[in-house]
Amino acid sequence: MPPPRPPVRLRTWIAAAVVLTGIWFFNKPADKPASVAEQVEVATALAAQCDLDGARSALAVLKSAKAPAAHIKRLQANITKSAAACDRQQQRAQAWTALQDSVNQALDAGKPDLSATRLAVYVKRWGDDPDSLELDAKVKVAQASAQLDAADACLARSDRVCLESSLIAAERYKRPELAARTQALRAALSQLLERSLLDAAPVTGQ
């Protein structure tokens, strides 16, 4: 009979475990495949960025892989919602481009009130944003300037009532860019009023 083998020592088992762990570590996959939920989130983000083709391609891949119906349904709903928002966004961009052209044409033609009307129609449908507010300020400056031009004409005729009315109309726009010009016309109005009062004062005899 051959002699019995000696029992395996504990350190031998530990060494074997270390070797097996090293083999698994160096041969494990670098990255596990993305889960269905992760793929849905990525596709939803693409749809939100208006990359609808990319989102729909991801949806087709999930369908072909027979992903759970709940995930596919959720992604379809997200794509539909984003498609409507992106379509509205595109329409608004087109409307904004057309508005800029029409407003600038009216301003160049010396028709600031027409520009204001066109801008108001746009804002009523699409709402305000930083760009529309900036354009609104530009239009208001043009409207106030037109009233100040009218005030200059009134001053040239020494028409105090007309001058005051035009100044009040200009000041309603509250444009700080025109403050210096407005103040100068206010001073001219005061001088015109003083002259009117002096002219109206009765002449006393000696």
PAGU-213961 format. One line per field, with one value per residue (C-alpha): residue number from 1; residue in three letters; x, z, y. Coordinates in steps of 0.001 Angstrom, whole numbers, plus 500000, padded with zeros to 6 digits. Each point is the difference from the previous one (the first is absolute). Layout:
N
nr NUM,...
rest Ala,...
x X,...
z Z,...
y Y,...
//
This chain:
206
nr 1,2,3,4,5,6,7,8,9,10,11,12,13,14,15,16,17,18,19,20,21,22,23,24,25,26,27,28,29,30,31,32,33,34,35,36,37,38,39,40,41,42,43,44,45,46,47,48,49,50,51,52,53,54,55,56,57,58,59,60,61,62,63,64,65,66,67,68,69,70,71,72,73,74,75,76,77,78,79,80,81,82,83,84,85,86,87,88,89,90,91,92,93,94,95,96,97,98,99,100,101,102,103,104,105,106,107,108,109,110,111,112,113,114,115,116,117,118,119,120,121,122,123,124,125,126,127,128,129,130,131,132,133,134,135,136,137,138,139,140,141,142,143,144,145,146,147,148,149,150,151,152,153,154,155,156,157,158,159,160,161,162,163,164,165,166,167,168,169,170,171,172,173,174,175,176,177,178,179,180,181,182,183,184,185,186,187,188,189,190,191,192,193,194,195,196,197,198,199,200,201,202,203,204,205,206
rest Met,Pro,Pro,Pro,Arg,Pro,Pro,Val,Arg,Leu,Arg,Thr,Trp,Ile,Ala,Ala,Ala,Val,Val,Leu,Thr,Gly,Ile,Trp,Phe,Phe,Asn,Lys,Pro,Ala,Asp,Lys,Pro,Ala,Ser,Val,Ala,Glu,Gln,Val,Glu,Val,Ala,Thr,Ala,Leu,Ala,Ala,Gln,Cys,Asp,Leu,Asp,Gly,Ala,Arg,Ser,Ala,Leu,Ala,Val,Leu,Lys,Ser,Ala,Lys,Ala,Pro,Ala,Ala,His,Ile,Lys,Arg,Leu,Gln,Ala,Asn,Ile,Thr,Lys,Ser,Ala,Ala,Ala,Cys,Asp,Arg,Gln,Gln,Gln,Arg,Ala,Gln,Ala,Trp,Thr,Ala,Leu,Gln,Asp,Ser,Val,Asn,Gln,Ala,Leu,Asp,Ala,Gly,Lys,Pro,Asp,Leu,Ser,Ala,Thr,Arg,Leu,Ala,Val,Tyr,Val,Lys,Arg,Trp,Gly,Asp,Asp,Pro,Asp,Ser,Leu,Glu,Leu,Asp,Ala,Lys,Val,Lys,Val,Ala,Gln,Ala,Ser,Ala,Gln,Leu,Asp,Ala,Ala,Asp,Ala,Cys,Leu,Ala,Arg,Ser,Asp,Arg,Val,Cys,Leu,Glu,Ser,Ser,Leu,Ile,Ala,Ala,Glu,Arg,Tyr,Lys,Arg,Pro,Glu,Leu,Ala,Ala,Arg,Thr,Gln,Ala,Leu,Arg,Ala,Ala,Leu,Ser,Gln,Leu,Leu,Glu,Arg,Ser,Leu,Leu,Asp,Ala,Ala,Pro,Val,Thr,Gly,Gln
x 500000,501351,500577,497090,500285,500648,497031,499839,501198,497998,502594,499662,496261,500671,502545,497540,497277,502357,500913,496351,499086,502779,498863,496384,501145,502052,497372,496801,498099,501135,496470,496726,497355,497669,496729,496698,499143,503299,499410,496555,501478,502612,497382,497721,502852,500557,496315,500075,502902,497850,502170,496868,501714,502463,497224,497919,503019,500481,496316,500326,502985,498034,497066,502227,501597,496502,500422,497208,496823,499870,503391,499108,496689,501687,502606,497341,498060,503148,500827,496461,500072,503412,498972,497121,502261,502712,497460,498732,503576,500715,496834,500910,503492,498534,497490,502778,502088,497014,499184,503509,499866,496561,500792,503264,498284,497391,502658,502004,496825,499507,496985,500858,496339,499585,503075,498453,496766,501823,502044,496879,498381,503073,500175,496303,500489,503480,500629,502973,503629,503297,500166,496464,500578,503150,498102,497188,502493,501294,496466,499142,503103,498883,496476,501273,502441,497152,498119,503075,500351,496426,500868,502886,497601,497593,502819,500968,496427,500013,496941,500074,496950,501289,503477,498718,497718,502842,502309,497437,499528,503773,500457,497427,502538,502492,503100,503158,501856,497971,500128,502413,497990,496758,501438,501199,496532,498488,502266,498961,496352,500588,501588,497142,497511,501852,499952,496299,499324,502076,498220,496645,500834,498267,502230,499660,500023,502543
z 500000,499167,502963,500755,498633,502537,500618,497967,502127,500563,498312,496870,499902,500495,497186,497680,500868,499253,496618,499056,501054,497833,497008,500409,500428,496803,497941,501209,497438,500025,499849,500497,497340,500764,501544,498221,502463,499259,496257,500461,501978,497318,497230,502020,500358,496239,499409,502450,497993,496842,498655,499106,497435,502616,502518,497448,499023,503652,500214,496978,501604,503205,498055,498049,503272,501377,502902,502601,498675,502860,499047,496316,500782,502241,497380,497292,502194,500681,496280,499146,502664,498900,496333,500744,502035,497330,497282,501976,500634,496274,499186,502575,498533,496538,501345,501819,496829,498077,502818,500095,496275,500143,503098,498558,496712,501854,502075,496884,498479,503024,501287,503597,500974,497255,501347,503469,498640,498222,503088,502191,497670,500283,503801,500353,498201,501060,503238,501053,500147,500304,496231,499749,503025,498385,496775,502002,501576,496543,498752,503057,499479,496423,501135,502656,497525,497588,502731,500791,496311,500110,503110,498144,497239,502581,501581,496633,499689,503627,500549,503736,500164,497181,501555,503397,498509,497958,503023,502142,497259,499751,503752,500224,498354,502844,497861,501898,496690,499201,503429,499022,496930,501970,502737,497412,498498,503482,500609,496669,500972,503273,498142,497514,502852,501659,496791,499603,503517,499436,496739,501684,502962,499816,499420,502898,499261,501320
y 500000,503460,502270,502410,503550,502721,502355,503225,502850,503205,502165,497882,500716,503724,500043,498248,502520,502891,498502,499441,503542,501395,497955,501239,503596,500055,498176,501675,502183,503622,501379,498270,500619,502873,498925,500601,502755,501744,499754,501536,502896,500675,499915,502292,502492,499918,500729,502906,501465,499672,497164,498099,497765,498797,499361,498089,497890,499077,499102,497708,498254,499407,498607,497620,498871,499300,502388,500101,501600,502522,501434,500205,501680,502562,500837,500332,502438,502056,500177,501103,502703,501269,499974,502381,502303,499983,500771,502985,501105,499901,501941,502635,500361,500527,502529,501857,500292,501349,502429,501443,500720,501617,502092,501283,500868,502032,501758,500848,501422,502238,498069,499008,499572,497400,498209,499995,498526,497182,499212,499941,497440,497761,500269,499230,496690,498943,501879,502117,498940,501915,500555,501386,502251,501376,500686,501599,502415,500909,500676,502108,502131,500602,500900,502397,501548,500633,501853,502068,500831,501237,502022,501634,500997,501444,501963,501443,501314,501185,497819,499419,497712,497816,499867,498938,497357,498465,499985,498216,497401,499463,499707,497195,497659,500596,499661,501007,500246,503123,501631,502779,500956,499940,502236,502506,500214,500333,502976,501499,499503,501857,502890,500066,500088,502880,501999,499307,501256,503113,500703,499561,502244,503428,503019,502466,503718,502428
//
